[in-house]
Structure formats: structure tokens, C-alpha cells
Amino acid sequence: MSFEEYEPRSTLVVPENPRTRAAFPFVDVHAHQYRLLQQPEGRVDELLAEMDAMNMRVMVNLSGGSGERLEEMIERTRKANGRIVHFANISFDGIDDPEWGERTAAQLERDVAAGAVGLKIYKNLGMFLRDGSGARVATDDPRIDPVWRKAGELGVPVLIHVGEPSPFWLPHDRFNERWLELKQYPDRRRDDADRFASFEQTMGEQHSMFRKHPGTTFINAHLGWLGNDLDRLSALLDELPNVYTEIGAVLAELGRQPRRARRFLTEYQDRVLFGKDSWEPSEYHVYFRTLETADEYFDYYRKRHAHWKLYGLDLPAEVLRKLYYENALRVIPGIAEGLFAEVAD
């Protein structure tokens, strides 16, 4: 029997409190609806029904695009009455052009005027993106500075994904806790020094960029890939008041250290937002159970991310409110507070 086939069923007898609906209406700040424009008009109604079933009040689609595509996306979801909002995206094509930065910043300004409520940066920056000379484009590359400044001037947040889990840079051996994922997806290995900067350099360039632009609000996606080192993440948040974070696709990091994670989310309750990343409604149930209950030793939904079990954090109501929606209302200006009027009373 291979490791992939091994699926032990726990004989532990403990209370079980599964959740299919969040305790409070919530904002998912890390959703992707890439193909929304290619799907039937009724897909928006289907999305709203799926959102209602789990108590999701607002979805932030990070894959809004730019220009005409963004405008089409906004028009397509207008019937949602503010419950589906969009972040714009930028293209790094032509970054060698001295006018690229100002031109891209101007396009961002037009996209925000059209209805975008933020800017999403994908993980190609800092890892895969190369300029005309073949050099890797670092996250703190000065050519991008006009874009970060413009976001700050416009008052919209930048949700940025730089890097990946640190084990991707480690040897693919029996000591690597992401061994299964790297076996199933060998192209996720980052231990080739000729192709990739180190994990520390990749993270350091992002943090340098945060420091250069204190007037811009950044949402550091996926707990900044520091969910396995919450002391380090805490220090980063202490240093940089313009930086927030979110929990998309890193729930397993929190669920394996429930006491430390509960303390972190309590101490930084004003700086963490709710996010999920991939769209599979049943997987949200594991988030609700982990955040809201004191359950022990239950399954995560994706073995390659976590072959370990999770434990509930049993967060207080005031922390859940901030994580689920209050912080998003504060950080993302395009979300209507009126959508949460009944829970604010």
C-alpha cells in the first residue's frame, strides 16, 4: 500500500459539531470566478444561492481583470446588488518600457472609476515574471512603484500573493511535510536555485515593498506564508501597520496549533480577514468548524495540504465578527455596510 492510499479512520470518540453555515454573515475576500463571463447568465443567481446557504454575504472576486473585461464582469454581476465585488488586475507586459509604471497606474485609476474595489497581484511577481533581459522581476522592483502609490492615492487595498509554502524550497525527501503535494505536483518544487530565489529572499523583497509604501494598504494573502511561524507574522504586523492578512488556503496551519492560533487571532483581531481561495462550497464548512468550535481531531478537506488532523479554535464572538466581516468593511471601501445592518444592531 502506498502513502497516497493510506486513509486511516479515527477511532477517537469525541464531541462532533460540524458546521455548514457561518455563525455570522461573512465576506470572502479571496474568491476567484475566472470563468464567470463564459458561463450562463443564471450563474450569478446560482452563486448567490450558494452564498446564502453558507451565510456568505459578500464575495470578493479577485479575478476581475482590467479595462473592458472588468467592465463586463461588473455589469454581469450588477444584479447581485453589491454582494459580488471585483478587484482589478494588471499586466506586466512591457515592464521594460520607461512609461509602463505610469501607464499601468493610470489604467488602475480608470478601473477603480469603473467600479473595481481593489487590486489583486498574482504569484507570478517575484517568482516567475521575467523582464526583457531575462532577469527575475522582484516584488520591490522600483518600476512597479507608481502602481503601489496609485493604489494608496485611490484608497483601495492591494491583495498580493507572493511566494508559496516554505517546504516547497526544501529537499523533496522524507522530512518534507509537503512531500505528497510535491510528488503529485512536482512543478511546485522551488529548490532549483538557478530558477528561483530562496524563500527568504522572496519574502524579504515583498516586505521591503511594504515598507517603501506605508501609504498603501496591503492584504498579504495566505497569512503571508507565515502561518507556520506566527511569531514572525506577528512581528511583521507589528512593524507594518499598513499590512493586513487573510486565511485563504492556509486553514490547516491554524488548525494544527489551536492554542497558538487562537491567541494570534485574538491579539491581531483587527488585522486578519476571512478568505478561502478555491470555490467549493462544502470546503467552507471546515473553516466554520475550525474557527467556531472546540472540536478535536477532525479532517481537513485536502490531504496533500495537510495529512494531519485539525482542532477547533473556539474563537470568541467578537473575534469572529471582525474576522468574518467587520475588518473587510473597514479595509475594502467598495463593500456596502448596509448589507450587514441586521448584525450591526
C-alpha positions in Angstrom: 0.0 0.0 0.0 1.3 3.4 -0.9 1.2 6.5 1.3 -1.4 8.0 -1.1 -3.7 5.1 -0.4 -3.4 5.2 3.4 -6.6 6.7 4.8 -6.9 5.7 8.5 -10.3 6.1 10.1 -10.0 7.5 13.6 -11.5 5.5 16.4 -11.4 8.5 18.7 -14.7 9.2 20.4 -15.1 12.9 21.0 -17.9 15.5 20.6 -18.5 16.5 16.9 -20.0 19.8 16.0 -19.9 20.2 12.2 -20.9 23.5 10.7 -22.5 24.1 7.3 -23.3 27.8 7.9 -21.1 30.5 9.5 -22.2 32.0 12.8 -22.2 35.5 11.3 -22.6 36.8 7.8 -19.2 36.9 6.2 -17.1 38.4 3.4 -14.8 36.1 1.5 -12.0 38.4 0.5 -10.2 35.7 -1.6 -12.5 34.2 -4.2 -11.9 33.6 -7.9 -14.6 33.4 -10.6 -12.3 33.3 -13.6 -14.9 31.9 -16.0 -17.9 34.0 -14.8 -18.2 35.7 -18.2 -18.2 32.4 -20.1 -21.0 30.9 -18.1 -24.8 31.3 -18.5 -26.4 34.4 -17.1 -28.1 32.3 -14.4 -24.7 31.5 -12.9 -24.9 34.7 -10.8 -28.2 33.6 -9.3 -26.6 30.2 -8.6 -23.7 31.8 -6.9 -26.0 33.9 -4.7 -27.9 30.8 -3.7 -24.7 29.0 -2.8 -23.5 32.1 -0.8 -26.9 32.3 1.0 -26.7 28.6 2.1 -23.4 29.2 4.0 -24.2 32.8 5.2 -21.7 34.5 2.8 -22.9 38.0 2.4 -20.3 39.3 0.0 -17.9 37.6 -2.4 -14.7 39.5 -3.4 -13.8 38.2 -6.9 -10.1 38.8 -7.2 -10.1 37.8 -10.9 -11.8 40.9 -12.2 -9.4 41.7 -15.0 -9.0 45.2 -16.4 -10.5 47.5 -19.0 -13.4 46.1 -21.0 -13.2 42.7 -19.3 -13.6 44.3 -15.8 -16.5 46.4 -17.0 -18.2 43.4 -18.4 -17.7 41.5 -15.2 -19.1 44.3 -13.2 -22.1 44.6 -15.5 -22.6 40.8 -15.4 -22.9 40.8 -11.6 -24.8 44.1 -11.2 -27.9 42.0 -10.3 -26.1 40.9 -7.2 -26.7 44.3 -5.7 -23.2 44.7 -4.2 -22.9 41.1 -3.0 -20.3 40.3 -5.6 -17.5 42.9 -5.9 -14.3 42.8 -8.0 -10.6 43.6 -7.7 -8.8 44.7 -10.8 -5.7 43.0 -12.2 -2.7 44.5 -14.0 -0.5 43.2 -16.8 3.3 43.3 -16.5 3.7 43.1 -20.3 6.0 45.9 -21.4 7.6 46.4 -18.0 10.8 47.4 -19.7 9.1 50.5 -21.2 10.1 53.5 -19.0 6.4 54.6 -19.2 5.0 51.3 -18.1 4.6 52.2 -14.5 2.7 55.5 -15.1 0.6 53.9 -17.8 -0.4 50.9 -15.7 -1.2 53.2 -12.7 -3.4 55.3 -15.0 -5.3 52.1 -16.1 -5.8 51.2 -12.4 -7.3 54.6 -11.8 -9.7 54.0 -14.7 -10.6 50.5 -13.4 -11.4 51.9 -9.9 -13.5 54.6 -11.5 -15.3 51.8 -13.4 -16.1 50.0 -10.1 -13.1 47.9 -9.0 -12.7 48.0 -5.2 -9.1 46.8 -5.0 -6.1 45.4 -6.9 -5.0 41.7 -6.9 -1.5 40.7 -7.7 -0.8 37.1 -8.6 2.2 35.0 -7.6 4.0 35.4 -11.0 5.5 38.5 -9.5 8.6 37.7 -7.5 8.9 34.1 -8.8 8.2 33.6 -12.5 8.0 37.0 -14.0 11.0 38.0 -16.2 11.8 41.2 -17.9 13.2 41.7 -21.4 16.7 40.9 -20.2 15.6 37.6 -18.7 16.1 38.9 -15.1 13.5 37.9 -12.4 11.3 40.9 -11.5 11.4 41.3 -7.7 8.3 42.4 -5.8 10.1 45.6 -4.7 11.3 46.4 -8.3 11.1 50.3 -8.5 9.4 50.1 -11.9 6.2 49.0 -10.1 6.3 51.8 -7.5 3.8 54.0 -9.4 1.2 51.3 -9.2 1.6 50.8 -5.5 1.5 54.6 -5.0 -1.6 55.0 -7.1 -3.5 52.3 -5.1 -2.7 54.3 -2.0 -3.8 57.5 -3.5 -7.1 55.9 -4.6 -7.7 54.4 -1.2 -8.1 50.8 -2.4 -6.2 47.8 -0.9 -3.8 45.6 -2.8 -4.3 41.9 -2.1 -1.0 40.3 -3.0 0.2 36.7 -3.3 4.0 36.4 -3.3 5.7 33.1 -2.7 4.4 29.7 -1.6 4.8 27.4 1.4 8.4 27.3 2.6 8.6 23.5 2.3 8.4 23.9 -1.5 12.0 25.2 -1.2 13.2 22.3 0.9 14.6 18.9 -0.4 11.8 16.6 -1.6 12.6 13.9 1.0 11.1 12.0 3.9 11.4 15.1 6.2 9.4 17.4 4.0 5.8 17.7 5.4 4.5 18.7 1.9 6.1 15.6 0.3 2.8 14.3 -1.0 1.9 17.6 -2.8 5.3 17.8 -4.3 5.0 14.2 -5.5 1.6 14.9 -7.1 2.7 18.3 -8.4 6.5 18.2 -9.0 6.3 21.5 -10.8 5.7 23.2 -7.4 9.2 22.4 -6.3 11.2 25.6 -5.8 14.6 24.1 -4.8 16.2 25.0 -8.1 18.5 27.9 -7.3 19.0 28.7 -10.9 15.3 29.3 -11.5 14.1 30.7 -8.1 15.3 33.0 -5.4 15.3 31.5 -1.9 12.2 31.6 0.2 13.8 34.2 2.5 14.8 36.4 -0.4 11.3 36.1 -2.0 9.6 37.1 1.3 12.2 39.8 2.0 11.5 41.5 -1.3 7.8 41.6 -0.5 8.4 43.0 3.0 10.7 45.6 1.5 8.0 46.8 -0.8 5.5 47.0 2.1 8.0 49.3 3.9 8.5 51.5 0.9 4.8 52.3 0.6 3.4 53.0 4.0 0.5 54.9 2.5 -0.8 51.9 0.7 -2.9 49.2 2.3 -1.8 45.7 1.6 -3.6 42.4 2.3 -0.8 39.8 2.5 -2.5 36.7 1.1 -2.4 33.2 2.7 -1.1 34.6 6.1 2.0 35.7 4.1 3.0 32.0 4.0 4.0 32.5 7.7 1.1 30.5 9.2 3.7 28.0 10.4 5.6 30.8 12.2 3.0 33.1 13.9 5.6 34.8 16.0 7.3 36.0 12.8 4.0 37.0 11.2 3.1 38.9 14.4 6.4 40.8 14.3 5.7 41.8 10.7 2.2 43.1 11.5 3.7 45.0 14.5 6.2 46.7 12.3 3.9 47.5 9.3 0.5 49.0 10.3 -0.4 49.2 6.6 -0.3 45.4 6.2 -3.3 43.1 6.8 -3.5 39.4 6.1 -6.1 36.7 5.3 -6.5 32.9 5.9 -7.3 31.6 2.4 -5.9 28.1 1.7 -3.9 28.1 5.0 -6.6 26.9 7.4 -4.6 23.7 8.1 -1.7 25.8 9.5 -4.1 27.3 12.1 -6.0 24.1 12.9 -2.9 22.1 13.9 -1.8 24.7 16.5 -5.2 25.7 18.0 -3.9 27.4 21.2 -1.3 29.5 19.5 -3.6 30.3 16.6 -6.4 31.3 18.9 -4.0 33.7 20.7 -2.8 35.1 17.4 -6.3 35.7 16.0 -7.3 37.3 19.3 -4.2 39.6 19.5 -4.5 40.6 15.8 -8.2 40.5 15.6 -8.2 43.9 13.7 -5.7 42.7 11.1 -6.9 39.4 9.7 -9.7 38.8 7.1 -11.6 35.8 6.1 -10.6 34.2 2.7 -11.0 30.8 1.1 -9.3 30.9 -2.4 -10.9 28.0 -4.3 -14.6 27.7 -4.9 -16.1 24.5 -3.4 -18.9 25.4 -1.0 -18.6 22.2 1.1 -15.0 23.1 2.0 -16.1 26.2 3.7 -17.7 24.0 6.3 -14.3 23.0 7.6 -13.4 26.7 8.0 -16.5 27.3 10.1 -15.9 24.2 12.3 -12.2 25.2 12.9 -13.0 28.8 13.7 -16.1 28.4 15.7 -15.9 25.1 17.6 -13.7 23.3 20.2 -13.9 20.1 18.3 -10.8 17.8 18.3 -9.0 15.7 15.7 -11.1 16.2 12.5 -10.2 16.1 8.9 -9.1 18.9 6.6 -10.5 18.7 3.1 -7.3 18.2 1.1 -4.8 15.6 2.1 -1.9 17.0 0.0 -2.1 20.2 2.0 -2.4 18.6 5.4 -2.1 14.9 6.2 -2.6 15.9 9.9 -5.8 16.5 11.7 -7.4 19.8 12.8 -8.6 21.2 16.1 -11.1 23.9 16.7 -10.1 27.3 17.8 -13.4 28.2 19.5 -13.0 31.9 18.8 -15.0 34.4 20.8 -17.9 36.1 19.1 -16.2 39.5 19.0 -13.2 38.0 17.2 -15.4 36.1 14.7 -17.3 39.2 13.8 -14.1 41.0 12.9 -12.7 38.1 11.0 -15.9 37.3 9.2 -16.9 40.9 8.1 -16.0 43.9 10.2 -12.4 44.1 9.1 -13.4 43.7 5.5 -15.8 46.6 5.8 -13.0 48.7 7.1 -10.3 47.7 4.6 -12.3 47.4 1.4 -14.1 50.6 0.6 -16.5 49.2 -2.0 -18.4 46.9 0.4 -21.7 48.3 1.5 -22.1 48.4 5.2 -25.9 48.3 4.8 -25.6 44.6 3.8 -24.7 43.9 7.4 -27.1 46.2 9.1 -29.0 43.5 10.9 -25.9 42.1 12.6 -24.6 45.6 13.5 -27.7 46.4 15.5 
